[in-house]
Amino acid sequence: METLVGVLVFVVVLLGSIALHEVGHMVPAKRFGVRVSQYMVGFGPTLWSRTRGETEYGIKALPLGGYVRLIGMYPTDEAVGAGRPRGWWQRLAADARAASAEEIRPGEDHRAFYRLSTPKKLVVMLGGPVMNLVIAVVLLVVAYVGIGVPVAGTTVASVSECIVAVDAPAGTTCGADDPAAPAAAAGLRPGDRLVSYDGVEVTSWPQVSGMIRESGDRTVPLVVERDGRQVELAVTPVVAERPVTDADGMAVTDDTGEVLTREVGFLGVGPAMEIQRQSVGKAVSVAASATWQTAKVVVTLPARVADLVSTTVSGGERDQTSIVGPVGVGRFAGEIASMEGETVGVRAAGLLSTLAMLNLALFVFNLLPLPPLDGGHVVTALWEGARRQLARVRGMARPRPADSALLVPLAYTVFVVLGGVGLLLVYVDIVDPVRIG
């Protein structure tokens, strides 16, 4: 039941994200006078629709996206001075211009999208992706500020009995020749709350972890709170090879995926996780960092798709960092909602964070400078605007609108490729899913 709830929440938020993405296009378009004939969530056969004013609003069978039909997306033959088409490429462009022109009512050419200025076109085209970015930030604010996220607290959850090699498998037990861990030797116990280390008040686990690593093998005083009273201990860390970690405590790897290590002070304690509410700034910072990481993934998307195809064909094991589609993200949502031993708040925060990452992916992906994605229309508008500004500076006549219909064959190609990648992701996410943890 919990898994089902998680999947249903994912589906609802996904549809809501698609719907709001299209609202981001529709609202400014109408504001600028463009006639919007259709607003649809999904593709394929129409399940439901209603006409309000001059716009038909509806839901279609396949919830794999959505669209708003802006009248006059492509300039007319007269506007671009198109001649007789030569070759299949120009014929496709001519057909697209003709279909676009048929939608323009008599006397409403001024309401066509292609008539907008470059800044207005950019606002309309960027409205959708920016809406996804706003959704992501709102979800992260709710998760981080409203609910809180698990962070390492200052209470000891585990005390190692011995020192094992950094590359030892998880769950390795202590052997007769393994030296005792300094924390156990000093008398630290699970449940102790760290008060001060080497005379410095402990305020967070990353802080004390850093001090332990930098203290080397010298003996330092440690004060803990145990059963309501403070207990003074003396601990002598050992110098051991341990993973290099980043600001979030995650292990750092090199270009080959190997975990980087260095010799640091080691005590042998693990923190208890606590739910702590974060600041709005932290949520925004997480959104910015995740956007950058998503952008790096999108840039390497062709190579990642090629790796996925190779793994699928060869029957190899799918990597944990493999790209996933909507089915995979839906599976993540179900797994998060059904995690055992976690509170409802933790699961809710995890689910919201996952949905935020999905919206960030939609934001970045839609900015790719390829038609029919929003980024392709943005590039066309920028090119048109640059030509107009150059003509103005040179004192030349205003150039004709950019013939964006010439990109229609490319848009068809990109659509087919993206459809193929989408089907591949659906297949592998079902037969060989990536699982959390």
N, C-alpha and C positions, 0 to 999 in steps of 0.2 A: 504493500500500500504506500509506504514512504517513497519507494522508488517511482511508483506511478505518479505520485504527487509532484515529485521533482521533475519528471518528464513533462507533465502537464504545465507546470510553471514555466518551464523552458519554452514550450510551444507558444504559450500565451504571450510571454515577453518577446519572443522572436517575431510573432505576428504584429505585436504592438510596435516593435522597433521598425519593422518594414512600413507599417502604416504611418508612423511619425516621420520616417525618412521621406516618404512621398509628400507628406504635409509640408516638409521643409522646402520642397520644390514648388508645391501648389500655391501656398500662401503668398510668397513674393511675386510669383508669376501673375496671380490675380491682382495683386497690389499695383503692378506695373501695367495693367490693362490687357494682358494676354488672355485670350479665351481658353479656358481649360475644359475640354469636352468630356474627359473621363478621368476618374480617380479609382484605380483598381489595386487591391491587395491580392497578389497571387497571379498565376498564369493559367491558361487553358480555358475550359468551359466555365461560364459564369454561373455561380451557385445562387447569388442574390444580387440585386441591384435596385437602386432607386434614383430618380432624377430630381435634383433640387436646383432650381434656377436653370443655368445653362450647362450644368455638370452632372454626369452620371456617376454615382458612387456605387461600388460593388466589391464583391468578394469572389475570387475564382478558385478553382478546384486544387491547384498545385501551389502550396504556400512556399514557393521558392524565390520570391521576390515580389515586385510590384511596379507600377508605373503610373504616371500621369500623362495624359495626351495633351500636349501644348500645341495649339493650332499654329501652323506656319513654322515648324521647326527648321525646314529647309527653305532657302530663298527660291523664288520662282525663276523660270527660264529668263523672263524679261529682266529681273533684278540682277542676274549674273551675266547677262548677255550670252547665254548658251546657244551654240550653233547645233547643227545636225550631229547627233551622237555617232561616234566611230568606235567600234569595238565593244565587247561585252561590258567592260568597266564603265564606260560612259553611258551605255544604255541603262545599266542599273541605277546610275546616278540620275539620269533623266526620268526614269520611272519613279524614283523617290521624290524628285521635285514635283512631278505631276500629281502624285498621290497627296503630297503636302498641300499643293495649291488647291486641290479639290475641296479641302476642309475649310478653306478661307471663304467665308460668306461674302457676297457682293457688298462692297462698301466698308469691309472690315479688314482691309489689308494692313491698316495701321495697328491692328491688334495682333498681328503675327509675331511670333517669337523672334524671327530673324530681324525684325525692325528695331529691336531693343538696342540700346547702347551697350558697349562692352562692359562697363561696371554693372549694369542691371543683369546682363546675361550671367556674369560671374556670381552675382548674388543668388540668382535662381538655381544655377547648377551646383553651387557649393552649399545651398541650403539643406539638401538631403544629407550629405556626409557630415556636415556640422551638427545636424540634429542627432546623428548617431554618437558623435563625440559628447554632446550635452547629456544624452541618455547615460552614457558610460560614466561620466563624472557624477551624475546624480546617484546612480546605483552604488558607486564606490563611496560617496559621502554617506549614504544610508548605511552601508556595511561597516565602514570604518568609524564614522562619527556616531551614528545612531545606535548601532549594535555593539561594535567593538570586534577586534580580531585577536586570535590567540597569539600571544607573545611570550617569550621566555621571561619568567619572573625571577625574583631574587630568592625564592625558596628552593631548597635542594630536593630533587625528586629521586635521584639515584646516586649511589656512591660505588665507584668501581672497586672491586677487590684487588685487582692486579693491573699491570700495564701490558697490553697486547699490542701487536704490530699494527701499524696504520692500515695495512692492506688485509688484515684478518677479516674473514667473513663475519657478517652480523650473527650474533648469538654465540660467538666463540667463548668457551669456558676457560677459566684459568688453569694453567698447567703447573706442575710442581716447580718448574724452573722460572716461571714468570714472577718478576718482582712485585711486591705489594704496592698498591697505589698510594700516593702520599695522603690523600684525603682520608682513606680508611685507616692509615697508620696514625693520623692525627686525631682520630675519634669523631670525625664528622658523621652525621646520621641523616637519613632521609627525613624531611620535615623541618630541618634546621633552616632558619631564615638568615641570610647573610646580612650583617649589620655594617661591618667595616672590614677592609682588607688593607693591611700595611698602614693603618692609621687613617685611611681615606674612607669616608662614608660611601656605602654601596647604594647606588640609586637604580641600577639596571643590570641585567645579565651581560649584555655586550660590554659594559664598562668593566665589570669585575673579570670577565673573561680576558679582556685585553690586558688588565694588570697582571693576571696570572701568567699569561704568555710572556710578558716582558720582564717578569721577576726572576727568570732563570731558575737556578737551583739554590738560591739563598733562603734562609729561614725568615718567615715574616709572621707578624701577629695577625690573627683572624678572630673576629668577634661574631658570634651567631646568637640568635634568639631561639631558645629551646624551652618549650613548656612555660612560656611567659616570663622567662628570666634570661639574662644575657650570660653567655658562657665564653670565656677567653680560651683560645687554642693557639697553638703554634704549628704552622705547616711549612714543610720544606718541599716545594715542587721539584720535580725532576725534569731534566731536559730530554724531551722526546720528539720524534718526528711526527708531526701532525699536519692535517690539510691546511692550506692557506684559505682563508674565508674572506668574503666581502663584507660590506657594511650591514647586510641583512643576515650574516651568519651562514651563508651558503658557500659550499666548497667551490673554489676557483679551478677551472680546467684550462689546459693548453689547447692548441689548435687540433691536436689529435684526440681530444676528449679525456686525456689522462689528468687525474687530480694532482694539482701542484702541492707540494709539501715543503715544510721547513722545520728546523729544530727550534722548539719553543718550550717555555715552562708548562708543565702538565700537572694537574692536581687530581683529576679523576672524579669529577662531579658532573651531574646533569641537572638542568633546571626543570622546575615544574612550569607548565604552560598556564598562563592566566589570560582572561579576557579583559582587554584594555581598550577603552575608547580612544581614538586618535583624533588629531586636529583636522580641520578642513584642508589645511596646507598639506598634510601628509597624504590625504586622499588625492589631491590634485597632483602631488609629486608622483604617486603610484601610477596615476593615469598618464602622466607625461613619460615616465620610464617605460610603461607597458606599450605606449604608442611607438616609441623609438624601437623597442625590441620587435614589435609587430612589423614595423617598416623594414627592418633588416630581414625578417623572414620573407616578406612579400618580394623583396628585391631578389632573393635567392629562390623564388618559387619554381622556376623552370627546373633547376637542379634538384630541388626536393621532390618534384613530381616525377622526374626521371628516376630518382632513387626509389621512390615508392613503386613505380612500375617494375623496376628491376627486382625488388624484393618480392613483389606479388607474383611475378612470373617464375622466379627461381624457388619460391616457397620458403624464403628465408624469414628470419625473425624480424618483426617490425620494431623499429627503434622507438623509444619513449618520446623522443623529440619529433617524431613524424608529424606531418600536417594532418589535420582532421577536418571533416566536414560537419554539417549540421547534425547528422546522425551521431557522430562521435561526441560532439558537444552535448547533445541530448543525453547520451549515455553517462557523460561526466556528471550532468545535473542529477540523474537518477542515483548514481553512486554517492554523491555528496549528500543527497537528501536521506539516504539510508545508512550513513556511517554509524557504526555502533560505538557506544561509549562517549558520544559527543552530545552536547546540549542542543536544543532547538536553535538557540541563538548562533552557535558556532556553525551549524549546518546552513542556517539562513544567510549568514555573512558569506560563507563559501559559495553558496548558490548565486548570490547577488554579484559577487566578484567574478564568477565565471561568466555570467550574463554580461557584465561590464566588458570583459575581455572580448566577448563576441561582438559587441557594438564597436569596440575599438578596431577590431579586424575589419568590420564593414566600413568604418570610416577610412581606414588606410587603403583598403582594396579599391574602393570606389574612386579614389584619387589617382589611380593608375592612368597615365595619359594615353588611353586606348579607347576608341569607340567600341561598343555603345556605353561604356562606363562614363560616369560624370566627369572624370578627369579628361576624357577625350574631348568632350564639349568645352571644357575649360581651356584646353590648349587651342582649340579652334577660335574661341572668343578672344584669347590673348593675341593670336596671330592677326586676326582681323583688326583688333585695336591698335596693334603695333603698326600695321600698314596705314591706318588712318592718321595716326600721330606723325608718322614719317612724312606722309603727304602734306599734312598741315605745316610742318616745319619747313618743308621745301617750297611751300606756296603752291602746291599742285592741287588739282581738283580732287574732291573726295572720292576714294576708290569704291568700286562696287562691293557689296557684301561678299564675304568669303563663301565659296561654293562648298559648304560642308557636306553636300550630298555626294561629293566625290569620295568621301570616306565610308559610304554605305557598304561597298564590297568588303572593306577591311572590317567593318562592324560585324558583318555576317560571319566572317572567318573567325573573329575573336569570340563571337557568340557560340559557334560550333565547338571551338577549342575548350572554352570554359564549361560548356555543357558536358563534353567528354570527361574533363577533369572532375566535374561534379559527380557524374555517374561512377567514376573510379573510386572517389572518396566514399560514396554510399556503399559500394561493394566491399571495400576493405574495412570500413568501419563496422560492417556486419560480420564478416567472416574472420577478420583478424583485428579486433578492436584494441586501441590503446587504453589501458586502464590506469586510473589514478594510483600512484604508489607502486 
